[in-house]
Amino acid sequence: MAVKQDHGGSTRIHENLRDEKTQELRGRSMAVSPMELYHTEFVRSARAVGVLWGVCTLCLAVIEVVILVQPSWVVTTETTAPTSGTLGLFQVCVEVDWPGPDCQGSPSPLTPLPAFQTPAVLVCVSLGAVWCSAVSLVLFRFCHSATVYKSCGWLQLTAGACLSLACLLFLDSWDCAEMRSLCGDRVGSFRPGSCSVSWVFTLALLGVVDAVILATLAFVLANRQDALLPPETKEGKDRWTDTQVNKQNAH
């Protein structure tokens, strides 16, 4: 009988301890202020946006490579064109029956067509800036995140400006022998003749928009505490931080 009583008493003691722990946990959860919960949720959202920004930066770097090497900035669209083919910064490709397009020039030695040397240099500068911002993602482990975001933001803004200027100068450089051989004698500055801009040029315009958006987002993320939190929230957060520091000092 004594053994049974001891066993029952120990069971009641364990139950009482469990109830006390449960009440203590409930008290702690109720003691967490709404300000602390809001700040925690805000930090999580900022991190999620930062990850999305990093993924989009890598995608923009790949897009820049495609823009540079693909010979499809201009494509013939009319049957009156002298030949059928495409044109890029480094190559002029004419369609033949076999074995495939006959392309003059190559992006491998980085020697653009004479008429498009300036746009090609600007695209290369844009490509370098974007890849520098992509490589800078590893600096988050060693540097302050705000500094990395601001540096990447300026690099992406530079990339967008160079790429937009490259698109503009490409349209202005259409009055050249390469365009005439592909699109006829009606070509001129901003006049494609029997051709039209192709998907690579459209991709370049999207790259400009993407670079500007990513640069803006980088600056916002760099200043997220001051730019996104309302004043009363920041004051409440400071008061909550001071309270936690005072509690730690008291202990």
SELUM-702829 format. One record per residue (C-alpha): residue number from 1; residue in one letter; x, y, z. Coordinates in pm, 1 decimal, always signed. Example, Ala and Ser with C-alpha at 12.3 -4.5 7.8 and 13.67 -1.06 7.14 Angstrom:
<rs>
+-----+------+----------+----------+----------+
!  nr ! rest !        X !        Y !        Z !
+-----+------+----------+----------+----------+
!   1 !    A !  +1230.0 !   -450.0 !   +780.0 !
!   2 !    S !  +1367.0 !   -106.0 !   +714.0 !
+-----+------+----------+----------+----------+
</rs>
This chain:
<rs>
+-----+------+----------+----------+----------+
!  nr ! rest !        X !        Y !        Z !
+-----+------+----------+----------+----------+
!   1 !    M !     +0.0 !     +0.0 !     +0.0 !
!   2 !    A !   +283.1 !   +237.4 !    +81.9 !
!   3 !    V !   +435.8 !   +176.8 !   -258.4 !
!   4 !    K !   +108.1 !   +254.1 !   -427.2 !
!   5 !    Q !    +68.9 !   +574.9 !   -225.8 !
!   6 !    D !   +422.8 !   +682.2 !   -311.8 !
!   7 !    H !   +359.0 !   +611.7 !   -675.6 !
!   8 !    G !    +36.7 !   +810.3 !   -669.7 !
!   9 !    G !   +203.7 !  +1098.1 !   -488.4 !
!  10 !    S !   +486.6 !  +1117.9 !   -739.7 !
!  11 !    T !   +232.1 !  +1116.4 !  -1021.4 !
!  12 !    R !    +50.0 !  +1410.4 !   -864.9 !
!  13 !    I !   +379.3 !  +1594.1 !   -821.3 !
!  14 !    H !   +464.6 !  +1547.6 !  -1190.8 !
!  15 !    E !   +119.3 !  +1669.5 !  -1289.1 !
!  16 !    N !   +153.8 !  +1977.3 !  -1069.8 !
!  17 !    L !   +494.3 !  +2055.4 !  -1219.7 !
!  18 !    R !   +356.1 !  +2014.8 !  -1570.2 !
!  19 !    D !    +65.5 !  +2247.0 !  -1491.7 !
!  20 !    E !   +302.8 !  +2505.7 !  -1349.1 !
!  21 !    K !   +522.0 !  +2491.7 !  -1662.9 !
!  22 !    T !   +217.1 !  +2525.2 !  -1884.9 !
!  23 !    Q !    +96.5 !  +2828.9 !  -1692.7 !
!  24 !    E !   +444.9 !  +2979.5 !  -1704.5 !
!  25 !    L !   +463.0 !  +2936.7 !  -2083.2 !
!  26 !    R !   +119.9 !  +3091.1 !  -2122.7 !
!  27 !    G !   +225.0 !  +3382.7 !  -1908.8 !
!  28 !    R !   +535.2 !  +3437.9 !  -2119.9 !
!  29 !    S !   +337.1 !  +3424.9 !  -2444.0 !
!  30 !    M !    +86.8 !  +3675.7 !  -2305.5 !
!  31 !    A !   +373.8 !  +3896.3 !  -2183.5 !
!  32 !    V !   +509.3 !  +3934.8 !  -2540.3 !
!  33 !    S !   +403.7 !  +4278.9 !  -2655.7 !
!  34 !    P !   +234.2 !  +4340.5 !  -2991.8 !
!  35 !    M !   +529.0 !  +4566.7 !  -3075.3 !
!  36 !    E !   +769.4 !  +4274.6 !  -3042.0 !
!  37 !    L !   +549.1 !  +4051.9 !  -3256.3 !
!  38 !    Y !   +520.5 !  +4324.2 !  -3522.1 !
!  39 !    H !   +895.9 !  +4376.3 !  -3527.2 !
!  40 !    T !   +962.1 !  +4002.1 !  -3559.6 !
!  41 !    E !   +715.9 !  +3971.8 !  -3847.1 !
!  42 !    F !   +867.8 !  +4278.0 !  -4012.0 !
!  43 !    V !  +1218.3 !  +4129.4 !  -3996.5 !
!  44 !    R !  +1095.2 !  +3803.2 !  -4147.6 !
!  45 !    S !   +925.9 !  +3988.4 !  -4433.3 !
!  46 !    A !  +1239.6 !  +4193.7 !  -4499.0 !
!  47 !    R !  +1449.5 !  +3876.7 !  -4517.2 !
!  48 !    A !  +1204.6 !  +3715.0 !  -4759.2 !
!  49 !    V !  +1214.2 !  +4023.0 !  -4983.1 !
!  50 !    G !  +1594.0 !  +4019.5 !  -4963.7 !
!  51 !    V !  +1607.2 !  +3658.8 !  -5082.6 !
!  52 !    L !  +1374.5 !  +3743.8 !  -5371.8 !
!  53 !    W !  +1594.3 !  +4041.3 !  -5458.2 !
!  54 !    G !  +1902.4 !  +3817.0 !  -5467.3 !
!  55 !    V !  +1734.4 !  +3563.3 !  -5696.1 !
!  56 !    C !  +1619.9 !  +3838.6 !  -5934.2 !
!  57 !    T !  +1973.6 !  +3980.7 !  -5936.9 !
!  58 !    L !  +2111.5 !  +3645.0 !  -6050.7 !
!  59 !    C !  +1840.7 !  +3623.5 !  -6318.6 !
!  60 !    L !  +1932.0 !  +3971.0 !  -6444.4 !
!  61 !    A !  +2297.6 !  +3865.0 !  -6469.9 !
!  62 !    V !  +2199.6 !  +3572.2 !  -6692.5 !
!  63 !    I !  +1974.0 !  +3798.0 !  -6902.1 !
!  64 !    E !  +2265.6 !  +4036.7 !  -6960.4 !
!  65 !    V !  +2475.8 !  +3753.1 !  -7103.0 !
!  66 !    V !  +2195.3 !  +3657.4 !  -7343.5 !
!  67 !    I !  +2154.7 !  +4020.0 !  -7451.4 !
!  68 !    L !  +2524.3 !  +4050.5 !  -7528.6 !
!  69 !    V !  +2585.6 !  +3733.8 !  -7731.2 !
!  70 !    Q !  +2256.9 !  +3664.7 !  -7911.7 !
!  71 !    P !  +2251.3 !  +3792.8 !  -8275.8 !
!  72 !    S !  +1878.8 !  +3867.1 !  -8270.6 !
!  73 !    W !  +1847.0 !  +4236.6 !  -8197.3 !
!  74 !    V !  +1697.6 !  +4292.4 !  -8544.3 !
!  75 !    V !  +1509.1 !  +4048.3 !  -8768.8 !
!  76 !    T !  +1377.3 !  +4078.4 !  -9124.3 !
!  77 !    T !   +998.2 !  +4099.7 !  -9145.5 !
!  78 !    E !   +911.6 !  +4189.0 !  -9506.7 !
!  79 !    T !   +943.4 !  +3983.8 !  -9822.7 !
!  80 !    T !  +1098.7 !  +4285.6 !  -9995.1 !
!  81 !    A !  +1411.8 !  +4254.4 !  -9782.8 !
!  82 !    P !  +1726.3 !  +4159.3 !  -9977.6 !
!  83 !    T !  +1782.3 !  +3855.7 !  -9756.7 !
!  84 !    S !  +1622.5 !  +3689.7 !  -9457.6 !
!  85 !    G !  +1813.6 !  +3683.7 !  -9131.4 !
!  86 !    T !  +1898.0 !  +3850.2 !  -8802.6 !
!  87 !    L !  +2149.0 !  +4101.7 !  -8670.7 !
!  88 !    G !  +2312.7 !  +4154.6 !  -8332.5 !
!  89 !    L !  +2596.4 !  +4351.4 !  -8180.9 !
!  90 !    F !  +2860.1 !  +4102.6 !  -8298.1 !
!  91 !    Q !  +2704.9 !  +3905.9 !  -8584.5 !
!  92 !    V !  +2495.0 !  +3930.1 !  -8900.2 !
!  93 !    C !  +2322.9 !  +3599.5 !  -8975.7 !
!  94 !    V !  +2160.5 !  +3519.1 !  -9311.6 !
!  95 !    E !  +1927.9 !  +3221.7 !  -9343.0 !
!  96 !    V !  +2033.0 !  +2953.1 !  -9590.7 !
!  97 !    D !  +1888.4 !  +2612.6 !  -9665.3 !
!  98 !    W !  +2177.1 !  +2407.7 !  -9525.8 !
!  99 !    P !  +2335.0 !  +2360.6 !  -9272.8 !
! 100 !    G !  +2184.4 !  +2665.6 !  -9101.0 !
! 101 !    P !  +2222.9 !  +3044.1 !  -9071.0 !
! 102 !    D !  +2537.7 !  +3183.9 !  -9228.3 !
! 103 !    C !  +2676.6 !  +3422.4 !  -8965.2 !
! 104 !    Q !  +2952.0 !  +3677.5 !  -9014.2 !
! 105 !    G !  +3138.9 !  +3776.4 !  -8700.2 !
! 106 !    S !  +3158.8 !  +3612.6 !  -8359.1 !
! 107 !    P !  +3119.1 !  +3728.0 !  -7998.5 !
! 108 !    S !  +3411.3 !  +3512.5 !  -7880.2 !
! 109 !    P !  +3689.2 !  +3768.5 !  -7949.8 !
! 110 !    L !  +3459.1 !  +4048.9 !  -7825.2 !
! 111 !    T !  +3490.7 !  +4233.7 !  -8155.5 !
! 112 !    P !  +3155.4 !  +4397.8 !  -8231.6 !
! 113 !    L !  +3036.2 !  +4511.3 !  -8570.8 !
! 114 !    P !  +3192.7 !  +4849.4 !  -8657.9 !
! 115 !    A !  +2861.7 !  +5036.6 !  -8640.1 !
! 116 !    F !  +2771.8 !  +4895.2 !  -8297.9 !
! 117 !    Q !  +3098.3 !  +4928.1 !  -8106.9 !
! 118 !    T !  +2967.8 !  +5188.6 !  -7861.9 !
! 119 !    P !  +2644.7 !  +4999.0 !  -7779.3 !
! 120 !    A !  +2849.0 !  +4680.1 !  -7733.2 !
! 121 !    V !  +3087.8 !  +4852.3 !  -7489.8 !
! 122 !    L !  +2793.6 !  +4989.2 !  -7289.9 !
! 123 !    V !  +2632.6 !  +4645.5 !  -7273.5 !
! 124 !    C !  +2964.2 !  +4500.9 !  -7151.0 !
! 125 !    V !  +2984.1 !  +4767.1 !  -6879.0 !
! 126 !    S !  +2625.7 !  +4690.8 !  -6780.3 !
! 127 !    L !  +2704.5 !  +4319.9 !  -6773.7 !
! 128 !    G !  +3008.4 !  +4376.5 !  -6553.1 !
! 129 !    A !  +2812.2 !  +4592.3 !  -6308.1 !
! 130 !    V !  +2533.7 !  +4335.6 !  -6276.6 !
! 131 !    W !  +2774.9 !  +4048.4 !  -6223.1 !
! 132 !    C !  +2962.5 !  +4251.3 !  -5961.2 !
! 133 !    S !  +2634.6 !  +4300.0 !  -5774.5 !
! 134 !    A !  +2561.4 !  +3928.1 !  -5807.3 !
! 135 !    V !  +2904.5 !  +3830.6 !  -5672.2 !
! 136 !    S !  +2859.4 !  +4082.7 !  -5389.8 !
! 137 !    L !  +2583.7 !  +3864.0 !  -5246.7 !
! 138 !    V !  +2853.3 !  +3660.6 !  -5068.6 !
! 139 !    L !  +2953.4 !  +3975.1 !  -4875.7 !
! 140 !    F !  +2640.7 !  +3945.6 !  -4660.5 !
! 141 !    R !  +2837.3 !  +3698.1 !  -4446.2 !
! 142 !    F !  +3120.0 !  +3943.9 !  -4382.8 !
! 143 !    C !  +2982.3 !  +4299.7 !  -4411.3 !
! 144 !    H !  +2687.2 !  +4493.9 !  -4280.1 !
! 145 !    S !  +2378.7 !  +4420.3 !  -4488.7 !
! 146 !    A !  +2292.7 !  +4788.7 !  -4540.9 !
! 147 !    T !  +2636.5 !  +4855.0 !  -4692.5 !
! 148 !    V !  +2604.7 !  +4559.3 !  -4929.6 !
! 149 !    Y !  +2254.6 !  +4661.0 !  -5036.8 !
! 150 !    K !  +2362.7 !  +5018.4 !  -5110.2 !
! 151 !    S !  +2668.2 !  +4905.8 !  -5307.5 !
! 152 !    C !  +2459.9 !  +4663.6 !  -5513.5 !
! 153 !    G !  +2195.6 !  +4930.9 !  -5565.0 !
! 154 !    W !  +2446.1 !  +5171.2 !  -5719.7 !
! 155 !    L !  +2590.2 !  +4894.0 !  -5937.4 !
! 156 !    Q !  +2244.5 !  +4796.6 !  -6062.6 !
! 157 !    L !  +2153.2 !  +5158.7 !  -6125.7 !
! 158 !    T !  +2471.2 !  +5196.9 !  -6332.0 !
! 159 !    A !  +2386.3 !  +4878.6 !  -6522.8 !
! 160 !    G !  +2037.7 !  +5005.5 !  -6605.2 !
! 161 !    A !  +2168.7 !  +5342.8 !  -6723.9 !
! 162 !    C !  +2434.3 !  +5184.3 !  -6948.5 !
! 163 !    L !  +2189.1 !  +4933.2 !  -7093.8 !
! 164 !    S !  +1928.3 !  +5200.8 !  -7170.2 !
! 165 !    L !  +2191.0 !  +5417.2 !  -7339.9 !
! 166 !    A !  +2308.8 !  +5113.7 !  -7539.1 !
! 167 !    C !  +1954.6 !  +5053.2 !  -7666.6 !
! 168 !    L !  +1921.1 !  +5417.2 !  -7769.1 !
! 169 !    L !  +2255.7 !  +5425.5 !  -7951.4 !
! 170 !    F !  +2177.0 !  +5094.7 !  -8121.0 !
! 171 !    L !  +1865.4 !  +5248.8 !  -8278.4 !
! 172 !    D !  +2066.3 !  +5553.9 !  -8380.1 !
! 173 !    S !  +2334.1 !  +5335.8 !  -8549.1 !
! 174 !    W !  +2105.1 !  +5165.7 !  -8799.9 !
! 175 !    D !  +2234.6 !  +5373.8 !  -9091.2 !
! 176 !    C !  +2520.9 !  +5133.4 !  -9165.8 !
! 177 !    A !  +2630.3 !  +4882.5 !  -9429.4 !
! 178 !    E !  +2531.4 !  +4579.1 !  -9219.5 !
! 179 !    M !  +2174.1 !  +4700.4 !  -9183.5 !
! 180 !    R !  +2147.8 !  +4789.9 !  -9552.0 !
! 181 !    S !  +2264.9 !  +4446.5 !  -9661.0 !
! 182 !    L !  +1998.7 !  +4283.7 !  -9445.4 !
! 183 !    C !  +1709.1 !  +4531.5 !  -9442.0 !
! 184 !    G !  +1737.1 !  +4724.3 !  -9769.0 !
! 185 !    D !  +1819.5 !  +5082.1 !  -9860.4 !
! 186 !    R !  +1533.5 !  +5236.6 !  -9662.1 !
! 187 !    V !  +1716.7 !  +5199.8 !  -9333.2 !
! 188 !    G !  +1831.9 !  +5501.7 !  -9135.2 !
! 189 !    S !  +1863.1 !  +5620.5 !  -8778.6 !
! 190 !    F !  +1556.3 !  +5487.6 !  -8592.6 !
! 191 !    R !  +1423.9 !  +5351.0 !  -8928.2 !
! 192 !    P !  +1466.9 !  +4971.7 !  -8964.6 !
! 193 !    G !  +1356.3 !  +4951.6 !  -9328.2 !
! 194 !    S !  +1236.3 !  +4598.6 !  -9403.7 !
! 195 !    C !  +1331.8 !  +4478.8 !  -9053.8 !
! 196 !    S !  +1207.0 !  +4523.3 !  -8699.5 !
! 197 !    V !  +1345.9 !  +4486.9 !  -8350.9 !
! 198 !    S !  +1351.0 !  +4128.9 !  -8228.2 !
! 199 !    W !  +1310.3 !  +3957.5 !  -7891.5 !
! 200 !    V !  +1663.4 !  +4035.8 !  -7770.6 !
! 201 !    F !  +1602.6 !  +4409.9 !  -7797.6 !
! 202 !    T !  +1276.5 !  +4365.5 !  -7606.2 !
! 203 !    L !  +1468.1 !  +4162.4 !  -7347.8 !
! 204 !    A !  +1718.0 !  +4448.0 !  -7318.1 !
! 205 !    L !  +1436.8 !  +4693.8 !  -7244.3 !
! 206 !    L !  +1300.8 !  +4456.8 !  -6980.4 !
! 207 !    G !  +1653.3 !  +4435.5 !  -6838.4 !
! 208 !    V !  +1658.3 !  +4814.0 !  -6799.3 !
! 209 !    V !  +1329.9 !  +4807.2 !  -6608.5 !
! 210 !    D !  +1448.1 !  +4513.1 !  -6399.8 !
! 211 !    A !  +1774.9 !  +4685.7 !  -6309.0 !
! 212 !    V !  +1596.2 !  +5003.9 !  -6199.3 !
! 213 !    I !  +1345.8 !  +4807.8 !  -5988.9 !
! 214 !    L !  +1620.2 !  +4600.5 !  -5825.1 !
! 215 !    A !  +1828.1 !  +4911.3 !  -5752.9 !
! 216 !    T !  +1529.9 !  +5084.5 !  -5592.9 !
! 217 !    L !  +1451.6 !  +4775.0 !  -5387.4 !
! 218 !    A !  +1815.1 !  +4751.9 !  -5276.0 !
! 219 !    F !  +1807.0 !  +5108.7 !  -5143.2 !
! 220 !    V !  +1476.3 !  +5041.3 !  -4966.8 !
! 221 !    L !  +1613.8 !  +4726.8 !  -4804.3 !
! 222 !    A !  +1926.7 !  +4915.1 !  -4697.6 !
! 223 !    N !  +1715.6 !  +5171.5 !  -4514.4 !
! 224 !    R !  +1421.5 !  +4947.6 !  -4420.8 !
! 225 !    Q !  +1419.5 !  +5030.0 !  -4049.2 !
! 226 !    D !  +1391.6 !  +5405.5 !  -4099.5 !
! 227 !    A !  +1204.4 !  +5408.9 !  -4430.0 !
! 228 !    L !   +936.4 !  +5145.7 !  -4369.7 !
! 229 !    L !   +857.7 !  +5157.2 !  -3998.6 !
! 230 !    P !   +622.5 !  +5439.6 !  -3893.7 !
! 231 !    P !   +755.7 !  +5686.9 !  -3632.4 !
! 232 !    E !   +535.3 !  +5560.5 !  -3348.4 !
! 233 !    T !   +647.4 !  +5205.1 !  -3417.8 !
! 234 !    K !  +1012.8 !  +5300.7 !  -3405.5 !
! 235 !    E !   +956.9 !  +5486.2 !  -3075.5 !
! 236 !    G !   +775.9 !  +5185.9 !  -2932.5 !
! 237 !    K !  +1051.7 !  +4956.5 !  -3048.5 !
! 238 !    D !  +1314.2 !  +5176.8 !  -2882.4 !
! 239 !    R !  +1118.5 !  +5176.0 !  -2556.9 !
! 240 !    W !  +1085.0 !  +4796.9 !  -2572.0 !
! 241 !    T !  +1459.6 !  +4762.1 !  -2637.1 !
! 242 !    D !  +1543.2 !  +4988.7 !  -2342.6 !
! 243 !    T !  +1314.7 !  +4784.3 !  -2118.7 !
! 244 !    Q !  +1484.7 !  +4459.8 !  -2219.0 !
! 245 !    V !  +1828.9 !  +4611.3 !  -2155.3 !
! 246 !    N !  +1721.4 !  +4733.1 !  -1810.4 !
! 247 !    K !  +1587.5 !  +4386.4 !  -1726.3 !
! 248 !    Q !  +1916.1 !  +4224.5 !  -1826.4 !
! 249 !    N !  +2113.7 !  +4476.2 !  -1621.0 !
! 250 !    A !  +1888.2 !  +4413.4 !  -1320.8 !
! 251 !    H !  +1953.6 !  +4038.9 !  -1339.2 !
+-----+------+----------+----------+----------+
</rs>
